[in-house]
Amino acid sequence: MLRLFAALGLLTWIAGAASAAPPPNILVILADDCTYNDLPIYGGRNALTPNLDQFASESLVFNQAHLAEAMCQPCRAELYSGLYPMRNGCAWNHSASFDDIQTMPDYLGEIGYRVGIAGKVHVKPDQAYPFESVGGYDPNCVRDPTMAHDISEAKSFVTRRDDEPFCLVVALVDPHVPWVMGDSSVYPPADIELPPNIANTKVTREGFSRYLAEITYMDGQVGELLAMLKATGHDDDTLVLFSSEQGSQFPGNKWTNWSTGLHTALIARWPGVIPAGQRTDALVQYADVLPTLIDAAGGKVDPADFDGISFLPVLQRQTDQHRDYVYGVHNNVPEGPPYPIRSISNGEYRYIRNLSPDNLYIEKHVMGSEPSVHVARNYWRTWVWDSTTKPRVYDLVQRYQRRPAETLYHTASDPYEMQNLIGSDSTSEIQQELSDELDRWLESQGDPGVEQDTMASLRAAKQGKHRFRVPE
């Protein structure tokens, strides 16, 4: 009994200490197109990331953080709005959100924060995302080479005033293609251990080498930002979040609903509140981040305003439970012909529903053959060529382009989701559970399915004339 009272007292003290503390400054660092389990923190066997490794040792690492859509613009709109794609309006890449939603600058600005963004913005329209623009980092994710970064403007933003907290998002453009930054000689192609969802061809290994070099280059920028916080005296009063965004531009990662597309790295450091060197299996989604930041800043979170739910109790280590499910969507336009996908995961199993399984999946960036060696996308044709003689490569090509109506994976034991369990008697119950919950969620989101996933819907969204909107 004494132990129970002691434990309850400790939890009360933690909660009280967090609530009594002044609002934290906030630094959000985003990588770009970095498959989460290519990072050593999540089991990656190749990349060197000393700064992230050190940061993780001082932080709480989320083992189960997910996006709702593995495309740059929709996932960022989810992160900054706390709303899923259908509710914020950005369900297509290179489109726009509804112009009347409230987002991170609005909510945090209302409680006294100045909110800036440096680097890649990639959300529209401006009136929905009124960030202060902070220079010094390349806003163009396809520049060759990436513009040299200058941390001085981020430092000026951080140190501008002492009487108000800041929230700064630094959205890096690495390791998005073209993979031209960093020292690829550190990663000899022949020595790389490729993941099982990547075909073993010479050109693929060369591209993977350059991709790993950009991960290390990105890691260096993370280290510089953390050093800047320390140098400005904000090391201890800042909540820092790092996320890897969606998966890389190798087939089967970005632009898919597999775990290597939707699963993301999420690492949180807040000295005095978050104990160092811990991990959590709490299931969280990008939509949860904004409510969490508002909660941590002492603001009021109205559940009606968000799809996300604050995971502040997880950060404070009061619990390791958060969500029961995370959800995913994909429509493929304008990256290729429409290919609508919906998915759900409970952290152990993932269920994916392909709404047009008779269609051939085509993604123009992954499957393109641009002449520049730096673009590093020419590997796809080597997959097709080798598939004529290598059954393993043939299977990967078929996995990518020919997908059944339903797939079910035990992600906990099959992290690259290579074995479809649909039809197995032992998994029929979990399949039904996930399918039913996915139906419920899609209805709650007002998702019209195939009708949404068209070029006409994208054109309307680009013009701010969305064809679909979730009923209030």
Residue pairs with C-beta under 8 A, 6 or more apart in sequence:
11 318
14 273
14 316
14 317
14 318
15 316
15 318
17 272
17 273
18 273
18 296
18 312
18 316
19 298
21 272
21 273
22 165
22 237
23 111
23 112
23 113
23 165
23 296
23 297
23 298
24 165
24 237
24 238
24 239
24 270
24 273
24 296
24 297
25 158
25 165
25 166
25 167
25 234
25 237
25 238
25 239
26 108
26 113
26 165
26 166
26 167
26 168
26 238
26 239
26 240
26 241
26 293
26 296
26 297
27 167
27 168
27 170
27 225
27 229
27 238
27 239
27 240
27 241
28 167
28 168
28 169
28 170
28 240
28 241
28 243
28 289
29 170
29 172
29 222
29 225
29 240
29 241
29 242
29 243
30 76
30 119
30 120
30 169
30 170
30 171
30 172
30 242
30 243
30 244
30 245
31 172
31 174
31 175
31 215
31 218
31 242
31 243
31 244
31 245
31 265
32 72
32 120
32 141
32 171
32 172
32 173
32 174
32 175
32 176
32 245
33 72
33 141
33 175
33 176
33 177
33 245
33 246
33 247
33 248
33 249
33 254
34 175
34 215
34 218
34 244
34 245
34 247
34 248
34 265
35 195
35 244
35 247
35 248
35 250
35 253
35 260
36 42
36 244
36 247
36 260
36 263
36 264
36 265
37 43
37 44
37 195
37 260
37 263
37 415
38 44
38 46
38 47
38 195
38 211
38 212
38 215
38 248
39 47
39 49
39 52
39 215
39 244
39 265
40 47
40 48
40 49
40 52
40 53
41 49
41 52
41 53
41 56
41 61
41 265
41 267
42 63
42 265
43 415
45 193
46 187
46 192
46 193
46 208
46 212
47 212
47 215
47 216
47 219
48 186
48 216
48 219
49 215
49 216
49 219
50 219
50 223
51 219
51 220
51 222
51 223
51 226
52 219
52 222
52 242
52 267
54 223
55 222
55 226
55 240
55 242
55 267
55 269
56 267
56 277
57 276
57 277
58 269
58 271
58 276
58 277
59 240
59 267
59 268
59 269
59 274
59 276
59 277
60 267
60 268
60 269
60 274
60 275
60 278
60 279
60 280
60 314
60 315
60 317
61 266
61 267
61 278
61 279
61 280
62 265
62 266
62 267
62 268
62 279
62 280
62 282
62 284
63 279
63 280
63 281
64 263
64 280
64 281
64 282
64 283
64 284
64 326
64 347
65 243
65 263
65 264
65 265
65 266
65 284
65 285
65 286
66 262
66 263
66 264
66 283
66 284
66 285
66 286
66 326
66 328
66 345
67 75
67 78
67 245
67 246
67 261
67 262
67 264
67 285
67 286
67 328
68 74
68 75
68 78
68 84
68 85
68 262
68 285
68 286
68 287
68 326
68 327
68 328
68 329
69 75
69 78
69 85
69 91
69 262
69 328
69 329
69 330
70 246
70 247
70 253
70 254
70 255
70 256
70 257
70 261
70 262
70 328
70 330
71 92
71 93
71 246
71 254
71 255
71 330
71 335
72 93
72 120
72 122
72 141
72 245
72 246
73 90
73 92
73 93
73 94
73 95
73 122
73 123
73 124
74 85
74 90
74 91
74 92
74 93
75 245
75 246
75 286
76 122
76 123
76 171
76 245
77 83
77 85
77 88
77 89
77 90
77 97
77 123
78 84
78 85
78 88
78 90
78 285
78 286
78 287
79 243
79 286
79 287
79 289
79 290
80 103
80 104
80 123
80 129
80 169
80 290
81 88
81 97
81 101
81 102
81 103
81 104
81 128
81 287
81 290
82 287
82 288
82 289
82 290
82 291
82 305
82 306
82 307
82 308
83 101
83 287
83 306
83 307
83 308
84 287
84 307
84 327
84 329
84 445
85 91
85 329
86 329
86 445
86 446
86 447
86 452
86 468
86 470
87 307
87 445
87 470
88 97
88 98
88 101
89 95
89 96
89 97
89 98
89 101
89 461
89 466
89 469
90 96
90 97
90 123
90 461
91 329
91 331
91 452
91 457
91 461
92 331
92 333
92 334
92 457
92 458
92 461
93 333
93 334
93 335
94 334
94 458
94 462
95 124
95 458
95 461
95 462
96 124
96 125
96 128
96 461
96 462
96 464
97 103
97 123
97 124
97 125
97 128
97 129
98 128
98 466
98 469
99 125
99 127
99 128
99 464
100 128
101 128
102 305
103 128
103 129
103 130
103 290
104 115
104 129
104 131
104 167
104 169
104 290
104 293
105 115
105 129
105 130
105 131
105 132
106 130
107 290
107 294
107 299
108 115
108 167
108 293
108 294
108 297
108 299
109 115
109 130
110 299
111 294
111 297
111 298
111 299
112 164
112 165
113 164
113 165
113 166
113 167
113 297
114 132
114 157
114 160
114 161
114 164
114 165
114 166
114 167
115 131
115 132
115 166
115 167
115 168
115 169
116 131
116 132
116 133
116 134
116 157
116 166
116 167
116 168
116 169
117 131
117 132
117 133
117 134
117 168
117 169
117 170
117 171
118 133
118 134
118 135
118 136
118 137
118 153
118 154
118 157
118 168
118 169
118 170
118 171
119 137
119 138
119 139
119 169
119 170
119 171
119 172
119 173
120 137
120 138
120 139
120 140
120 141
120 171
120 172
120 173
121 129
121 131
121 139
121 171
122 141
122 171
123 129
125 464
131 169
132 157
134 153
134 154
134 157
134 168
135 150
135 153
136 149
136 150
136 151
136 152
136 153
136 154
137 147
137 149
137 150
137 154
137 170
137 171
137 172
137 173
138 146
138 147
138 149
138 173
139 173
140 147
140 173
141 173
141 176
142 176
142 177
142 178
143 173
144 178
144 180
144 372
144 374
145 180
145 181
146 173
146 174
146 180
146 181
149 221
151 224
151 225
151 228
154 168
154 170
154 225
154 228
155 228
155 232
157 166
157 168
158 166
158 168
158 228
158 229
158 232
158 234
159 232
160 166
165 297
167 293
170 225
172 218
172 221
174 181
174 182
174 214
174 215
174 217
174 218
174 221
175 181
175 211
175 214
175 215
175 217
175 218
175 248
176 214
176 249
177 249
177 365
177 375
177 376
177 377
178 372
178 374
178 375
178 376
179 207
179 210
179 211
179 213
179 214
179 374
179 376
180 210
180 214
180 374
181 213
181 214
181 217
182 210
182 213
182 214
182 215
182 216
182 217
183 213
183 216
184 209
184 210
184 212
184 213
186 212
186 213
186 216
187 208
187 209
187 212
187 213
188 209
189 202
189 205
189 206
189 208
189 209
190 205
192 205
192 208
192 209
192 212
194 200
194 204
194 205
194 208
195 260
195 416
196 416
196 418
197 250
197 251
197 252
197 253
197 258
197 260
197 396
197 399
197 416
197 417
197 418
198 204
198 208
198 250
198 251
198 252
198 396
199 251
199 379
199 382
199 383
199 386
199 392
199 393
199 396
199 397
200 392
200 393
201 379
201 382
201 383
201 386
201 393
202 382
203 378
203 379
203 382
204 250
204 379
204 382
204 383
206 376
207 250
207 376
207 377
207 378
207 379
208 250
210 374
210 376
211 248
211 250
211 376
222 242
226 235
226 240
229 235
229 238
229 240
235 271
236 271
236 272
237 271
238 270
239 268
239 269
239 270
239 273
239 293
239 296
240 268
240 269
240 270
241 266
241 267
241 268
241 289
242 265
242 266
242 267
243 264
243 265
243 266
243 267
243 286
244 264
244 265
245 264
246 253
246 254
246 261
246 262
246 264
247 253
247 254
247 256
247 258
247 260
247 261
247 262
247 263
248 254
249 365
249 366
249 377
250 366
250 379
251 363
251 366
251 367
251 380
251 383
251 396
251 400
252 258
252 260
252 261
252 396
252 399
252 400
253 260
253 261
254 261
254 366
255 261
255 330
255 332
255 335
255 363
255 365
255 366
256 262
256 330
256 341
257 328
257 329
257 330
257 341
257 342
257 343
257 350
257 352
258 350
258 352
258 416
258 417
259 345
259 350
259 409
259 411
259 415
259 416
259 417
260 416
260 417
261 330
262 326
262 328
262 343
262 345
264 286
266 284
268 274
268 315
269 276
270 296
270 315
273 315
273 316
274 315
274 316
274 317
275 317
278 317
280 314
280 320
281 320
281 347
282 311
282 314
282 319
282 320
282 321
282 322
282 323
283 322
283 323
283 324
283 325
283 326
283 345
283 346
283 347
284 311
284 314
284 322
284 323
284 326
285 308
285 323
285 326
285 327
286 308
287 306
287 307
287 308
288 308
288 309
288 310
288 311
288 322
288 323
289 308
290 306
290 308
291 301
291 306
291 308
291 309
291 310
292 308
292 310
292 311
292 312
292 315
294 300
294 301
294 310
295 301
295 310
295 312
296 312
296 315
301 310
303 309
309 322
309 323
311 322
313 319
314 320
314 321
314 322
324 346
325 344
325 345
325 346
325 434
325 437
325 441
326 344
326 345
326 347
327 342
327 343
327 344
327 438
327 441
328 341
328 342
328 343
328 344
328 345
328 352
329 340
329 341
329 342
329 343
329 447
330 339
330 340
330 341
330 342
331 338
331 339
331 340
331 341
331 452
331 453
332 338
332 339
332 340
332 341
332 361
332 363
332 453
333 453
333 454
333 455
333 457
333 458
334 455
334 458
335 363
335 364
335 365
336 361
336 362
336 363
336 364
337 359
337 360
337 362
338 356
338 359
338 450
338 453
338 454
338 455
339 354
339 356
339 359
339 361
339 362
339 453
340 354
340 355
340 356
340 449
340 450
340 452
340 453
341 352
341 353
341 354
341 355
342 352
342 353
342 355
342 438
342 442
342 447
342 449
343 350
343 351
343 352
343 353
343 438
344 350
344 351
344 434
344 437
344 438
344 441
345 351
345 411
345 434
346 430
346 434
347 411
347 412
348 410
348 411
348 412
349 408
349 409
349 410
349 411
349 412
349 427
349 430
349 434
350 408
350 409
350 411
350 417
351 406
351 407
351 408
351 431
351 434
351 435
351 438
352 406
352 407
352 408
352 409
353 405
353 406
353 435
353 438
354 403
354 404
354 405
354 406
354 407
355 449
355 450
355 453
356 450
357 403
357 404
357 405
360 401
360 402
361 400
361 401
361 402
361 403
362 401
365 377
366 377
366 380
367 377
367 380
368 375
368 377
368 380
369 377
369 378
369 380
369 381
370 377
370 378
383 393
383 396
383 397
384 397
386 393
387 393
387 394
387 396
387 397
388 394
399 418
404 420
404 422
406 422
406 431
406 435
407 417
407 420
407 422
408 420
408 421
408 422
408 424
408 427
408 430
408 431
408 434
409 417
409 419
409 420
409 421
410 419
410 421
410 427
411 417
421 427
421 431
422 431
442 449
445 470
446 468
446 469
446 470
446 471
448 468
451 457
451 468
452 467
452 468
456 467
457 466
457 467
457 468
460 466
460 467
461 467
